[in-house]
Amino acid sequence: MDKPSTPDCQTTMEAFEAALGEDAYTKRMPPGLTFEEIIKNKTAPPCSLSDFMDYLVYVEHSAEDLQFFLWYYHYLQRWSQLLPRQKLLSPAWGAPPSASSSPRRFIPFTGPPPSSKITKLLPLLDGPPASPTDFLLTEKPLPTTTCTDFSFPPPSPPPPSSPPPTKAPDWFTVQPFRSELCGIVKHYLREGTPRELTLTASDRAACLRAAPRTTHPSGLLPAFLAVEHRLRHKHHPAFVRWTRSNANPASMIFLRTLGALVFLAGCGLDAVLILCPGGSTSPFLRLLCILLWWPGLAVFLAACKSLCLLLYLRGVRELRPWEMFPDEETAEAVPAGGEKGDADPLRKGSLRTFGPRNDCSQERWAVMYRARPVWKKVMDETRPVMNPGLRALQERTIFKCVLWAGMGSALLAVGSLFVPSMGVIR
């Protein structure tokens, strides 16, 4: 996500991001896989924002968290660009009254005591003060249009097409982004809504109490912090572990079976050499079994980590089922000259801020993939892995699997030398 070009807004967003902070897990992430880089759509596939959105939709079935997070972040950017006189129409939720604010515009905070993180973020939501001349610009229209997608840069408000009304409207109806905020409440905050967020009773009540009174971003800050914590500490680590896989479940079952069979073949060869008479064969021939044990164990252990050694060496991954059979909306979201899986999440109709319930059970790809032959599922289409951070993570996992397989195979081979020949086979 690109930051606004205005210096004040950019400073506000940078301070807001710094106040959110990073956890220890994020600091251990390789470059190109951190939560901040993915959210800002600065990572290469298959760890882009589009892939993160697809994972939440099709795997975890909780895309509303990311949808609300992106909307709030974009909403904060647009709010930072308002003039001070426009912000006065929607005071901060829980902020003390200022000398320039009338009593009717002060909104007292009646909820539970705010957390330390909320206390730290509240002063940043309005950004640095603008110049006094901004208060004199009375001809600039109030932004009351509704933004229904995540397009960047944010759309500029349309010019006024009619002269201003002779009678000033009520202060509540002219609050900036009022209609948009009402739509957010109907889609995400109320119970039983199409994209209901998982919130505690106190957080939901605080947001529902603030939303009818102000459109200031602080009114929905409890919901944003709950969603941000869930995305950062739950969804993001699970997404990185999931993207480490370079093959689909059908291929993983095949590779585990293949690795186990190769390992058992090595055990069978070792048993035959043990049963042979000691004079006809040398015990050191049993060391040849390591040629079957090592690759068999390596393939099996890597498959248990959802990795295919052959695909890793080729630097490719198998396409996800929803990438093989894109629907019309996804096809329209693919940029010109793009390939399967290149769909921009900010252009997908079903993933915009206001849309239907996130339900993929009846999508076209699910029906078509179930009807796909098993042998085709094992040999799905592939595409290159372009994220160097993901390649480093895969390399580390593959190295551990090969190392453990080699150590286990060596122990089995050395132990086999101490088993006396039985001479059963003549």
C-alpha positions in Angstrom: 0.0 0.0 0.0 1.4 3.3 -1.0 1.5 6.1 1.5 0.0 9.4 0.8 2.2 11.9 -0.8 1.5 14.8 1.6 4.3 15.1 4.2 1.9 15.5 7.2 0.0 12.4 6.3 3.1 10.4 5.6 4.5 11.4 9.0 1.3 10.4 10.7 1.2 7.0 9.0 4.9 6.3 9.8 4.3 7.2 13.5 1.1 5.0 13.5 3.0 2.0 12.1 5.9 2.5 14.6 3.4 2.6 17.5 2.0 -0.8 16.4 5.4 -2.2 16.8 6.9 -5.6 15.9 6.9 -8.8 17.8 9.8 -11.3 18.2 8.4 -13.6 15.5 8.4 -10.9 12.9 12.0 -10.1 13.7 13.0 -13.7 13.0 11.3 -13.7 9.6 13.5 -13.6 6.5 13.3 -10.5 4.4 10.3 -10.5 2.1 8.1 -12.5 4.5 7.4 -10.0 7.3 3.9 -8.9 8.2 4.5 -5.3 7.2 5.9 -6.1 3.8 3.0 -8.4 3.0 0.4 -6.0 4.1 2.0 -3.2 2.0 2.0 -5.5 -1.0 5.8 -5.3 -1.4 6.5 -9.1 -1.5 6.8 -11.3 -4.5 4.5 -14.3 -5.1 3.6 -16.7 -3.6 3.8 -14.5 -0.5 2.0 -11.4 -1.9 -1.0 -9.6 -0.5 -3.1 -11.5 -3.1 -1.8 -14.8 -1.8 -2.4 -13.8 1.8 -6.0 -12.9 0.9 -6.5 -16.2 -1.0 -5.2 -18.1 2.0 -7.6 -16.4 4.4 -10.5 -17.0 2.0 -9.9 -20.6 1.0 -7.9 -22.1 3.9 -8.7 -20.3 7.1 -12.1 -18.9 6.0 -11.5 -15.6 7.9 -10.8 -13.0 5.2 -12.9 -10.4 7.0 -10.0 -9.7 9.3 -7.7 -8.6 6.4 -10.6 -6.8 4.6 -11.3 -4.7 7.6 -7.6 -4.1 8.3 -7.0 -2.8 4.8 -10.1 -0.6 4.9 -9.1 0.9 8.3 -5.6 1.6 7.1 -6.8 3.2 4.0 -9.5 5.1 6.0 -6.8 6.5 8.3 -4.8 7.7 5.3 -7.8 9.6 4.0 -8.7 11.0 7.4 -5.1 12.3 7.8 -5.6 14.4 4.7 -8.7 16.2 5.9 -8.6 19.9 7.0 -8.8 20.6 10.7 -12.2 22.3 10.2 -13.5 19.0 8.7 -12.0 16.9 11.5 -13.8 19.1 14.1 -17.1 17.7 12.8 -16.1 14.2 14.2 -14.1 14.6 17.4 -11.9 11.9 18.7 -13.7 9.3 20.7 -12.6 9.9 24.3 -10.6 13.0 23.6 -10.8 15.9 26.1 -12.7 18.9 24.9 -10.6 21.6 23.4 -11.1 25.4 23.6 -12.3 25.6 20.0 -14.8 22.7 20.4 -18.4 23.4 21.3 -19.9 21.3 24.1 -22.2 19.5 21.7 -19.2 18.3 19.6 -17.4 16.8 22.6 -18.1 13.1 22.9 -17.4 11.7 26.4 -15.9 8.2 26.6 -18.0 5.9 28.7 -16.4 2.6 27.9 -13.8 0.6 29.8 -10.4 2.0 30.5 -8.3 2.0 27.3 -5.4 -0.3 26.9 -1.8 1.0 26.8 -1.7 0.5 23.0 -4.9 2.5 22.5 -3.5 5.2 24.7 -0.4 5.3 22.6 -2.2 5.4 19.2 -5.0 7.9 20.0 -2.7 11.0 19.8 -1.4 9.9 16.4 -4.8 9.6 14.6 -5.2 13.3 13.9 -1.5 13.8 12.9 0.5 17.0 13.2 -1.5 20.3 13.1 -1.9 22.0 9.7 -1.2 25.6 9.0 -3.8 28.2 10.2 -4.6 29.1 6.6 -6.3 25.7 6.2 -9.1 26.9 8.4 -9.9 29.6 5.9 -10.4 27.3 3.0 -14.1 27.1 3.1 -14.7 26.2 -0.5 -13.2 22.7 -0.4 -16.0 20.2 -0.3 -16.4 17.7 2.5 -15.5 14.1 1.5 -18.7 12.3 2.0 -18.3 9.8 -0.9 -18.2 6.1 -0.1 -15.1 4.1 -1.0 -15.9 0.5 -1.7 -12.6 -0.9 -2.7 -8.9 -0.8 -1.8 -7.7 1.1 -4.9 -4.5 3.1 -4.4 -3.8 5.9 -4.6 -7.1 6.9 -2.8 -9.6 8.5 -5.2 -9.9 12.2 -4.9 -13.3 13.6 -3.9 -15.4 14.7 -6.9 -15.9 18.5 -7.5 -19.2 20.0 -6.4 -21.7 19.7 -9.2 -24.3 22.1 -7.6 -24.1 25.2 -5.5 -24.0 24.7 -1.7 -27.4 24.5 0.0 -28.7 27.7 1.5 -29.5 25.9 4.8 -26.5 24.4 6.6 -27.2 20.7 7.4 -27.0 19.2 10.8 -23.5 18.6 12.1 -24.1 14.8 12.3 -25.1 14.4 8.6 -22.1 16.3 7.3 -19.5 14.3 9.2 -16.8 13.1 6.7 -17.2 9.5 5.5 -20.5 9.1 7.4 -22.2 6.9 4.9 -19.1 4.7 4.5 -18.8 4.2 8.2 -22.5 3.2 8.5 -21.8 0.5 5.8 -18.8 -0.7 7.8 -21.0 -1.1 10.9 -23.6 -3.1 8.9 -20.9 -5.4 7.3 -18.4 -6.0 10.1 -19.5 -4.9 13.6 -23.0 -5.9 14.2 -23.8 -9.5 15.1 -25.1 -11.6 12.3 -23.7 -9.4 9.6 -22.2 -10.9 6.3 -18.6 -10.3 7.4 -18.9 -10.2 11.2 -15.6 -9.8 13.0 -14.7 -11.9 15.9 -14.6 -9.4 18.8 -15.0 -9.5 22.5 -18.2 -8.1 23.9 -16.5 -5.0 25.3 -14.7 -4.2 22.0 -17.9 -4.7 20.0 -19.9 -2.6 22.4 -17.3 0.2 22.4 -17.3 0.4 18.6 -21.1 0.3 18.3 -21.3 3.0 20.9 -18.8 5.3 19.1 -19.9 4.7 15.4 -23.2 6.6 15.6 -21.6 9.6 17.2 -18.4 10.1 15.3 -16.5 9.1 12.2 -13.2 9.6 13.8 -10.8 6.6 13.4 -10.5 6.3 17.1 -14.1 5.1 17.3 -13.2 1.8 15.6 -9.7 1.5 17.1 -10.6 -1.4 19.5 -11.8 -3.5 16.5 -8.7 -2.6 14.5 -6.3 -3.5 17.3 -8.1 -6.9 17.8 -7.9 -7.6 14.1 -4.3 -6.5 13.8 -3.3 -8.7 16.7 -5.0 -11.7 15.2 -3.5 -11.1 11.7 0.0 -10.5 13.1 0.2 -13.3 15.7 -2.1 -16.0 14.2 -2.8 -15.6 10.5 0.6 -14.4 9.4 2.7 -17.2 10.9 0.2 -19.8 9.7 0.3 -18.2 6.2 4.1 -18.3 6.1 4.1 -22.0 7.1 1.5 -22.7 4.5 3.3 -20.9 1.7 6.5 -22.9 2.5 4.7 -25.9 0.9 5.4 -26.2 -2.8 3.0 -29.1 -3.6 -0.6 -29.9 -3.2 -2.0 -32.5 -0.7 -2.4 -35.2 -3.4 1.3 -34.8 -4.3 2.3 -34.9 -0.6 0.5 -38.2 -0.1 2.2 -39.7 -3.1 5.6 -38.5 -2.0 5.2 -39.9 1.6 4.2 -43.2 0.1 7.1 -43.2 -2.3 9.6 -42.3 0.4 8.3 -45.0 2.8 8.4 -47.6 0.0 12.1 -46.7 -0.8 13.0 -46.9 2.8 11.3 -50.3 3.2 13.1 -51.5 0.1 16.4 -50.6 1.8 15.3 -52.6 4.9 14.4 -55.5 2.7 17.8 -55.5 1.0 19.5 -55.3 4.4 17.5 -58.3 5.6 18.5 -60.3 2.6 22.2 -59.5 3.1 21.9 -60.5 6.8 20.2 -63.9 5.9 23.0 -64.7 3.4 25.8 -66.9 4.7 28.8 -65.0 6.1 31.4 -66.6 3.8 29.6 -65.7 0.5 29.0 -62.0 1.2 30.9 -59.4 3.1 29.1 -57.6 5.9 30.3 -54.3 4.5 27.9 -54.8 1.6 25.1 -53.9 4.0 26.4 -50.3 3.8 24.9 -50.1 0.3 21.5 -50.0 2.0 22.2 -46.4 2.9 21.7 -45.6 -0.8 18.0 -46.4 -0.3 17.5 -45.4 3.3 18.9 -41.8 2.9 16.8 -40.7 -0.1 13.7 -42.5 1.1 13.9 -40.9 4.5 14.7 -37.5 3.0 11.8 -37.6 0.7 9.5 -38.8 3.5 10.6 -36.1 6.0 10.4 -33.3 3.4 6.9 -34.5 2.4 5.9 -34.3 6.1 6.9 -30.7 5.9 4.8 -30.3 2.7 7.9 -29.9 0.5 8.8 -31.8 -2.7 12.6 -32.1 -3.2 12.3 -32.2 -7.0 10.1 -29.1 -7.2 12.5 -27.3 -4.8 15.5 -28.1 -7.0 13.6 -26.8 -10.0 12.7 -23.6 -8.1 9.0 -24.0 -8.8 5.7 -24.7 -7.0 2.4 -26.3 -7.9 -0.5 -24.0 -8.5 -3.2 -23.9 -5.9 -6.6 -25.3 -7.0 -8.2 -21.9 -7.1 -5.4 -20.7 -9.3 -6.0 -23.4 -11.9 -9.7 -22.6 -12.4 -10.1 -18.9 -11.9 -13.6 -17.5 -11.9 -14.7 -14.5 -14.0 -14.0 -12.1 -11.2 -10.5 -13.4 -10.7 -9.9 -13.5 -14.4 -10.8 -9.8 -14.6 -8.5 -9.0 -11.8 -5.5 -10.5 -13.6 -3.5 -7.7 -15.2 -2.7 -7.7 -18.9 0.0 -10.2 -19.7 -0.3 -11.8 -16.3 -0.4 -15.5 -15.6 -2.6 -17.7 -13.4 -2.4 -16.7 -9.8 -1.4 -13.0 -10.6 -4.8 -11.7 -9.6 -4.7 -8.4 -7.6 -6.8 -8.7 -4.4 -7.6 -5.0 -4.6 -9.5 -5.6 -7.8 -11.4 -8.8 -6.9 -15.0 -8.0 -6.7 -15.8 -10.6 -4.0 -12.9 -9.3 -1.8 -13.8 -5.6 -1.7 -14.7 -3.8 1.5 -18.5 -4.1 0.9 -19.5 -7.5 -0.6 -21.2 -10.8 0.1 -20.3 -13.3 2.8 -16.9 -14.9 2.3 -18.2 -18.3 1.2 -16.2 -20.4 -1.3 -18.0 -23.7 -1.0 -19.9 -23.2 -4.3 -17.2 -21.6 -6.4 -16.3 -23.0 -9.8 -12.8 -24.2 -8.9 -14.0 -26.4 -6.0 -16.3 -28.4 -8.2 -13.8 -28.7 -11.1 -10.9 -29.7 -8.9 -12.9 -32.5 -7.2 -13.6 -33.9 -10.6 -10.0 -33.8 -11.7 -8.3 -37.2 -12.1 -6.0 -38.3 -9.3 -2.9 -38.6 -11.5 -3.4 -35.0 -12.7 -3.6 -33.9 -9.1 -0.2 -35.5 -8.4 1.3 -33.7 -11.5 -0.3 -30.3 -11.3 0.9 -27.2 -13.2 3.8 -25.4 -11.8 5.2 -21.8 -11.8 8.4 -20.3 -10.5 8.9 -19.2 -6.9 10.0 -15.6 -7.1 10.3 -14.7 -3.4 13.9 -15.1 -2.2 12.8 -15.1 1.4 10.6 -18.1 0.8 13.4 -19.8 -1.1 15.6 -19.3 2.0 13.0 -20.7 4.3 12.5 -23.8 2.0 16.2 -24.3 1.8 16.6 -24.3 5.6 13.8 -26.8 5.9 15.2 -29.1 3.2 18.6 -29.0 4.7 17.3 -30.1 8.1 15.3 -33.0 6.5 18.3 -34.2 4.5 20.6 -33.9 7.5 18.3 -35.9 9.8 17.7 -38.5 7.1 21.5 -38.9 6.6 22.1 -39.2 10.3 19.4 -41.8 10.7 20.5 -43.8 7.6 24.1 -43.8 8.9 23.1 -45.1 12.3 21.0 -47.9 10.6 23.9 -48.8 8.3 26.5 -48.9 11.1 24.1 -50.9 13.4 23.5 -53.4 10.6 27.2 -54.3 10.6 27.0 -55.7 14.1 24.2 -58.1 13.2 25.7 -61.5 12.6 25.0 -63.4 9.4 22.4 -66.1 9.8 23.1 -68.1 6.7 19.5 -69.0 6.2 19.7 -68.3 2.4 22.1 -70.9 0.7 
